[in-house]
Amino acid sequence: EDVLPFTLVKYSPTRTTRVNSTGLSRRGFSAAQIATIDHAVSRILDGGGDLERLVVALLAEESSEHVMQLARFVAESRRGIAPRPLPAGGRS
């Protein structure tokens, strides 16, 4: 599975944990940019199975450079996106 840009993951199995807000801030991203990225990442991870439709919806809502980068990444992914961690007691 592919790991979304701007995110942190844990392994075995690979799961996306959150947006790397500390790293983004250190690289000069504003709080508004980080919030926009966080919203887009949440939409992607919580959006269900139809990623193509989700990409179109994301781009209709927000056309920032970083959301476009996320949308392109999702659209070009052939292996799927690393999901969020399972709830406690969940099974993969």
Backbone torsions as a table, in degrees:
resi	resn	phi	psi	omega
1	GLU	NA	148.6	-179.9
2	ASP	-88.9	147.6	179.3
3	VAL	-100.1	126.9	-179.8
4	LEU	-60.7	142.6	172.6
5	PRO	-58.9	153.4	175.2
6	PHE	73.4	9.5	-174.5
7	THR	-117.8	165.3	173.0
8	LEU	-109.6	148.5	-179.9
9	VAL	-133.0	161.8	167.3
10	LYS	-119.7	157.9	-173.4
11	TYR	-112.3	162.6	173.4
12	SER	68.4	73.2	-9.3
13	PRO	-79.8	164.2	-178.6
14	THR	-65.5	127.6	178.6
15	ARG	-139.3	136.0	176.4
16	THR	-78.3	125.3	-177.3
17	THR	-95.6	-43.2	-178.1
18	ARG	-174.5	173.2	173.6
19	VAL	-73.4	140.3	179.2
20	ASN	-81.5	72.2	-174.6
21	SER	-65.5	-34.6	178.4
22	THR	-64.5	-47.8	178.9
23	GLY	-62.8	-41.8	178.7
24	LEU	-63.8	-42.2	179.1
25	SER	-61.9	-42.9	178.6
26	ARG	-63.9	-27.3	178.9
27	ARG	-86.8	3.7	174.3
28	GLY	97.0	8.5	177.2
29	PHE	-72.6	139.4	178.2
30	SER	-78.2	164.6	177.5
31	ALA	-60.0	-37.3	179.2
32	ALA	-66.5	-40.5	178.3
33	GLN	-64.8	-41.9	179.4
34	ILE	-64.3	-41.3	178.4
35	ALA	-63.1	-39.4	178.3
36	THR	-64.6	-44.4	178.1
37	ILE	-63.3	-44.5	179.9
38	ASP	-59.5	-43.2	178.7
39	HIS	-62.5	-44.9	-179.3
40	ALA	-65.0	-42.7	178.5
41	VAL	-62.2	-43.6	178.1
42	SER	-60.4	-43.6	177.8
43	ARG	-60.1	-41.7	-179.7
44	ILE	-65.5	-47.4	-175.5
45	LEU	-73.2	-27.9	-178.1
46	ASP	-101.5	2.4	-169.9
47	GLY	-80.0	-6.7	-178.6
48	GLY	88.6	-161.9	-169.7
49	GLY	-85.7	-23.1	-174.1
50	ASP	-88.3	80.7	-175.5
51	LEU	-67.7	-30.9	179.1
52	GLU	-62.5	-45.9	178.0
53	ARG	-65.3	-37.6	179.5
54	LEU	-64.3	-41.4	178.3
55	VAL	-59.6	-44.9	178.8
56	VAL	-61.6	-44.2	-179.8
57	ALA	-64.2	-42.8	178.9
58	LEU	-59.5	-46.3	-178.6
59	LEU	-68.0	-28.6	176.6
60	ALA	-71.1	-32.3	-178.7
61	GLU	-80.0	-41.9	-170.2
62	GLU	-145.9	127.8	-178.0
63	SER	-115.7	29.0	178.3
64	SER	-67.1	157.5	179.4
65	GLU	-54.4	-40.2	-175.7
66	HIS	-74.5	-36.6	175.4
67	VAL	-67.7	-38.6	176.6
68	MET	-63.5	-38.3	177.2
69	GLN	-62.9	-45.0	177.0
70	LEU	-61.3	-44.7	-178.9
71	ALA	-62.4	-43.5	177.0
72	ARG	-60.9	-43.8	-179.5
73	PHE	-60.2	-46.5	179.6
74	VAL	-64.1	-44.4	-178.2
75	ALA	-62.6	-32.9	-177.1
76	GLU	-91.4	-7.7	-179.1
77	SER	-67.1	131.5	177.7
78	ARG	-107.8	-14.2	-176.9
79	ARG	-104.6	-3.3	-174.9
80	GLY	91.1	170.7	-176.8
81	ILE	-106.7	136.6	176.8
82	ALA	-59.3	123.7	-175.3
83	PRO	-79.0	177.8	172.9
84	ARG	-70.4	162.5	174.8
85	PRO	-62.9	151.8	175.7
86	LEU	-72.3	151.6	175.3
87	PRO	-60.7	158.7	178.8
88	ALA	-53.0	132.1	-179.8
89	GLY	83.8	-2.8	-179.1
90	GLY	-75.0	164.7	179.7
91	ARG	-123.3	149.0	177.8
92	SER	-95.2	NA	NA
